[in-house]
Amino acid sequence: MKQIISYLSITCGIFLFAACHPYVEYVKVRTYKAKDYITKELEVYEPRELLYPILDSIIIKTRECPEYEKTKDCLAFDFSIREEAPYDLENRKGYPYLSISVIYYVPRLTCHHWTKAVFYYKGCSFYVIDTLADLFLQKTDRKVSISYIDPNKYQFEVFQRGDQDMFWSYLYKDEALQNICYGRCPVQFNEH
C-alpha cells in the first residue's frame, strides 16, 4: 500500500510539475549606446503671424487630449508644406498644402531623416519636413543639433500607431489657411 501511495504521489508530482511550466519567453532589451544615435544639424525658423491662431488651437487641443498626457511638457509636431494638396480633387489643385501632426514619441525615438528645420512656439517643437516654408515661416541665422536613434538600431517598432495620432491639414487659398481635414483625439472607451 505504501508503494502505491508513493508511486501515485511521485506520478502526480511529475504531472503537476510538467503542467506548471510557464513557457514564458524573455526578450533581452539592451540600452542604446552613443553609436546607435544619429546627430543632425537643423536650421531654425520662426512662424509668421498667419500661423499663430492655428498653432495656438493645435497646442490647446493636443494638451486637452488624454492620449498625450505624458507628453504635455514637451509636445512635438511634424510640420509639412507641399506645393499642392496630395489629393486629386479639382478645388484643391494649385494651392499650397500644410499638414501638422503630433509626434507621440519623444523626438529621440522619432526618425528625423526627412526633417530639414525646426521652429519653436510656446514651448513646443515643430519639426519641418519640407523647406517650402517661405509663406509660413521665416528663416533665422541659427542652427541646432538633434540626436535620434538610427532606425536600423530600433529594438521595437515605434511607428505603428495607426490613426491614433492627431493631425490637421490646411490649404492656403485667398491668403488664408482653410482647414480641409483633421484627426481627433483618440477616445479611450471605459467599461462600467
Number of C-alpha atoms within 10 A of each C-alpha: 6 7 8 9 10 11 12 12 12 12 12 12 12 12 11 11 10 10 9 9 8 7 6 6 6 6 6 7 8 7 8 12 8 9 9 15 17 16 12 14 14 18 18 20 23 14 19 12 10 14 14 12 9 15 17 12 11 19 19 11 13 22 17 13 15 14 18 20 12 13 16 17 11 11 23 22 23 18 23 20 23 17 14 16 22 10 9 9 8 7 9 17 15 13 16 18 23 24 20 21 21 20 22 21 15 13 19 14 18 17 16 23 12 10 20 16 22 23 21 14 13 9 12 16 18 25 26 26 20 15 14 15 19 12 14 16 19 13 15 11 7 9 12 11 9 14 18 18 21 18 18 7 11 12 12 8 8 13 12 7 9 6 10 15 17 22 21 18 19 21 24 20 13 8 9 11 17 14 15 13 12 14 13 15 17 14 10 8 6 5 4 3
